Amino acid sequence: MPGRLSRRAVAEYVATSLVEGKSKKLLFQQLAAYLINTQRTKELELIVRDIEFSLAEKGVIQASIVSAFDLTAETKKALEAFVKTQTKATQVSLSNMVDPSVLGGVKITVPGRELDQTVAHQLTVLKTRFKKA
């Protein structure tokens, strides 16, 4: 990755390399070295987001799931199938975070989209509707 490249060009390079199966360790070392050498370490979060979007375009989705409780293997499988059908992805990777404040339900976040079916969100929606009435 010579010279100064756009964030999207860097993200495309990393995403393509990941899809091709190149060594993640070596790839991330190269990315870190590039960001340090070009003094762009503050852009890391944006570049990661761009990598996720680029991977999504290639059919590889990293989905984040927030739930009030640990998910069973069966539930994870169902959520993975749901994300695959909704995004037309060929490969889905789930990361689950437990947050008791959501009370129940799930919130699914994929690059560019979010589905919030948590009890906390639904209560907030109801509260907002009653304030307007």
C-alpha positions as YAML, in Angstrom:
chain: A
units: angstrom
residues:
- id: 1
  name: MET
  ca: [0.00, 0.00, 0.00]
- id: 2
  name: PRO
  ca: [2.41, 2.72, -1.18]
- id: 3
  name: GLY
  ca: [1.76, 6.47, -0.91]
- id: 4
  name: ARG
  ca: [-1.42, 8.04, 0.41]
- id: 5
  name: LEU
  ca: [-4.54, 6.17, -0.60]
- id: 6
  name: SER
  ca: [-8.17, 7.06, 0.04]
- id: 7
  name: ARG
  ca: [-9.92, 5.34, 2.95]
- id: 8
  name: ARG
  ca: [-12.11, 3.46, 0.51]
- id: 9
  name: ALA
  ca: [-9.11, 2.25, -1.49]
- id: 10
  name: VAL
  ca: [-7.49, 0.97, 1.70]
- id: 11
  name: ALA
  ca: [-10.76, -0.69, 2.77]
- id: 12
  name: GLU
  ca: [-11.21, -2.29, -0.66]
- id: 13
  name: TYR
  ca: [-7.66, -3.69, -0.56]
- id: 14
  name: VAL
  ca: [-8.18, -5.16, 2.92]
- id: 15
  name: ALA
  ca: [-11.64, -6.56, 2.13]
- id: 16
  name: THR
  ca: [-10.50, -8.14, -1.13]
- id: 17
  name: SER
  ca: [-7.48, -9.66, 0.61]
- id: 18
  name: LEU
  ca: [-9.69, -11.08, 3.38]
- id: 19
  name: VAL
  ca: [-12.11, -12.61, 0.88]
- id: 20
  name: GLU
  ca: [-9.17, -14.14, -1.02]
- id: 21
  name: GLY
  ca: [-8.08, -15.80, 2.22]
- id: 22
  name: LYS
  ca: [-4.82, -13.96, 2.79]
- id: 23
  name: SER
  ca: [-3.27, -14.09, 6.26]
- id: 24
  name: LYS
  ca: [-5.27, -11.86, 8.60]
- id: 25
  name: LYS
  ca: [-2.29, -11.33, 10.87]
- id: 26
  name: LEU
  ca: [-0.03, -10.17, 8.03]
- id: 27
  name: LEU
  ca: [-2.81, -8.07, 6.51]
- id: 28
  name: PHE
  ca: [-3.56, -6.26, 9.76]
- id: 29
  name: GLN
  ca: [0.15, -5.71, 10.38]
- id: 30
  name: GLN
  ca: [0.39, -4.12, 6.93]
- id: 31
  name: LEU
  ca: [-2.65, -1.96, 7.63]
- id: 32
  name: ALA
  ca: [-1.29, -0.85, 11.01]
- id: 33
  name: ALA
  ca: [2.11, -0.05, 9.50]
- id: 34
  name: TYR
  ca: [0.50, 1.91, 6.67]
- id: 35
  name: LEU
  ca: [-1.65, 3.95, 9.06]
- id: 36
  name: ILE
  ca: [1.32, 4.70, 11.30]
- id: 37
  name: ASN
  ca: [3.62, 5.61, 8.39]
- id: 38
  name: THR
  ca: [1.04, 7.94, 6.85]
- id: 39
  name: GLN
  ca: [0.02, 9.33, 10.27]
- id: 40
  name: ARG
  ca: [-3.61, 8.28, 9.76]
- id: 41
  name: THR
  ca: [-4.19, 6.25, 12.92]
- id: 42
  name: LYS
  ca: [-7.10, 8.52, 13.89]
- id: 43
  name: GLU
  ca: [-8.95, 7.23, 10.82]
- id: 44
  name: LEU
  ca: [-8.88, 3.61, 12.02]
- id: 45
  name: GLU
  ca: [-12.53, 3.51, 13.12]
- id: 46
  name: LEU
  ca: [-13.67, 4.96, 9.77]
- id: 47
  name: ILE
  ca: [-11.47, 2.53, 7.84]
- id: 48
  name: VAL
  ca: [-12.87, -0.42, 9.80]
- id: 49
  name: ARG
  ca: [-16.39, 0.76, 8.95]
- id: 50
  name: ASP
  ca: [-15.40, 1.08, 5.28]
- id: 51
  name: ILE
  ca: [-13.91, -2.43, 5.36]
- id: 52
  name: GLU
  ca: [-17.19, -3.78, 6.76]
- id: 53
  name: PHE
  ca: [-19.14, -2.04, 3.97]
- id: 54
  name: SER
  ca: [-16.73, -3.37, 1.33]
- id: 55
  name: LEU
  ca: [-17.01, -6.89, 2.72]
- id: 56
  name: ALA
  ca: [-20.81, -6.58, 2.73]
- id: 57
  name: GLU
  ca: [-20.72, -5.69, -0.98]
- id: 58
  name: LYS
  ca: [-18.77, -8.93, -1.49]
- id: 59
  name: GLY
  ca: [-21.40, -10.95, 0.40]
- id: 60
  name: VAL
  ca: [-19.50, -11.23, 3.68]
- id: 61
  name: ILE
  ca: [-21.45, -9.73, 6.59]
- id: 62
  name: GLN
  ca: [-20.33, -9.05, 10.15]
- id: 63
  name: ALA
  ca: [-23.53, -8.73, 12.17]
- id: 64
  name: SER
  ca: [-23.65, -7.44, 15.73]
- id: 65
  name: ILE
  ca: [-26.41, -8.80, 17.95]
- id: 66
  name: VAL
  ca: [-27.43, -7.17, 21.24]
- id: 67
  name: SER
  ca: [-29.73, -9.11, 23.54]
- id: 68
  name: ALA
  ca: [-30.70, -9.10, 27.21]
- id: 69
  name: PHE
  ca: [-29.57, -12.70, 27.68]
- id: 70
  name: ASP
  ca: [-27.12, -15.17, 26.15]
- id: 71
  name: LEU
  ca: [-28.46, -16.58, 22.90]
- id: 72
  name: THR
  ca: [-28.88, -20.31, 22.42]
- id: 73
  name: ALA
  ca: [-27.14, -22.03, 19.52]
- id: 74
  name: GLU
  ca: [-30.54, -22.52, 17.89]
- id: 75
  name: THR
  ca: [-31.36, -18.80, 18.17]
- id: 76
  name: LYS
  ca: [-27.95, -17.83, 16.76]
- id: 77
  name: LYS
  ca: [-28.52, -20.15, 13.81]
- id: 78
  name: ALA
  ca: [-31.96, -18.63, 13.17]
- id: 79
  name: LEU
  ca: [-30.56, -15.08, 13.37]
- id: 80
  name: GLU
  ca: [-27.73, -16.01, 11.01]
- id: 81
  name: ALA
  ca: [-30.26, -17.41, 8.51]
- id: 82
  name: PHE
  ca: [-32.39, -14.25, 8.89]
- id: 83
  name: VAL
  ca: [-29.40, -11.97, 8.23]
- id: 84
  name: LYS
  ca: [-28.41, -14.08, 5.20]
- id: 85
  name: THR
  ca: [-31.86, -13.80, 3.64]
- id: 86
  name: GLN
  ca: [-32.26, -10.09, 4.40]
- id: 87
  name: THR
  ca: [-28.81, -9.11, 3.09]
- id: 88
  name: LYS
  ca: [-28.38, -11.83, 0.44]
- id: 89
  name: ALA
  ca: [-25.00, -12.55, 2.01]
- id: 90
  name: THR
  ca: [-23.06, -15.71, 1.30]
- id: 91
  name: GLN
  ca: [-21.21, -15.64, 4.60]
- id: 92
  name: VAL
  ca: [-22.39, -14.24, 7.95]
- id: 93
  name: SER
  ca: [-20.41, -13.85, 11.14]
- id: 94
  name: LEU
  ca: [-22.29, -12.98, 14.33]
- id: 95
  name: SER
  ca: [-20.94, -11.25, 17.39]
- id: 96
  name: ASN
  ca: [-23.23, -11.24, 20.40]
- id: 97
  name: MET
  ca: [-23.25, -8.72, 23.23]
- id: 98
  name: VAL
  ca: [-25.39, -9.13, 26.32]
- id: 99
  name: ASP
  ca: [-26.93, -5.88, 27.57]
- id: 100
  name: PRO
  ca: [-29.56, -6.33, 30.32]
- id: 101
  name: SER
  ca: [-30.84, -2.77, 29.75]
- id: 102
  name: VAL
  ca: [-32.57, -3.88, 26.51]
- id: 103
  name: LEU
  ca: [-34.91, -5.99, 28.72]
- id: 104
  name: GLY
  ca: [-35.71, -8.51, 25.98]
- id: 105
  name: GLY
  ca: [-35.71, -9.04, 22.22]
- id: 106
  name: VAL
  ca: [-32.73, -8.40, 19.96]
- id: 107
  name: LYS
  ca: [-31.05, -5.59, 18.07]
- id: 108
  name: ILE
  ca: [-29.28, -6.64, 14.87]
- id: 109
  name: THR
  ca: [-26.75, -4.29, 13.30]
- id: 110
  name: VAL
  ca: [-25.15, -4.89, 9.90]
- id: 111
  name: PRO
  ca: [-23.25, -2.37, 7.78]
- id: 112
  name: GLY
  ca: [-25.74, 0.33, 6.81]
- id: 113
  name: ARG
  ca: [-28.77, -1.17, 8.57]
- id: 114
  name: GLU
  ca: [-30.17, -1.81, 12.01]
- id: 115
  name: LEU
  ca: [-33.20, -3.75, 13.22]
- id: 116
  name: ASP
  ca: [-34.13, -2.94, 16.80]
- id: 117
  name: GLN
  ca: [-36.74, -5.30, 18.21]
- id: 118
  name: THR
  ca: [-35.78, -4.84, 21.84]
- id: 119
  name: VAL
  ca: [-38.35, -4.29, 24.56]
- id: 120
  name: ALA
  ca: [-36.54, -1.11, 25.62]
- id: 121
  name: HIS
  ca: [-36.87, 0.31, 22.09]
- id: 122
  name: GLN
  ca: [-40.54, -0.63, 21.86]
- id: 123
  name: LEU
  ca: [-41.22, 1.04, 25.22]
- id: 124
  name: THR
  ca: [-39.45, 4.19, 23.99]
- id: 125
  name: VAL
  ca: [-41.60, 4.19, 20.85]
- id: 126
  name: LEU
  ca: [-44.78, 3.81, 22.91]
- id: 127
  name: LYS
  ca: [-43.70, 6.58, 25.26]
- id: 128
  name: THR
  ca: [-43.06, 8.90, 22.31]
- id: 129
  name: ARG
  ca: [-46.45, 8.11, 20.74]
- id: 130
  name: PHE
  ca: [-48.31, 8.82, 23.98]
- id: 131
  name: LYS
  ca: [-46.50, 12.13, 24.42]
- id: 132
  name: LYS
  ca: [-47.70, 13.22, 20.97]
- id: 133
  name: ALA
  ca: [-51.30, 12.22, 21.68]
...
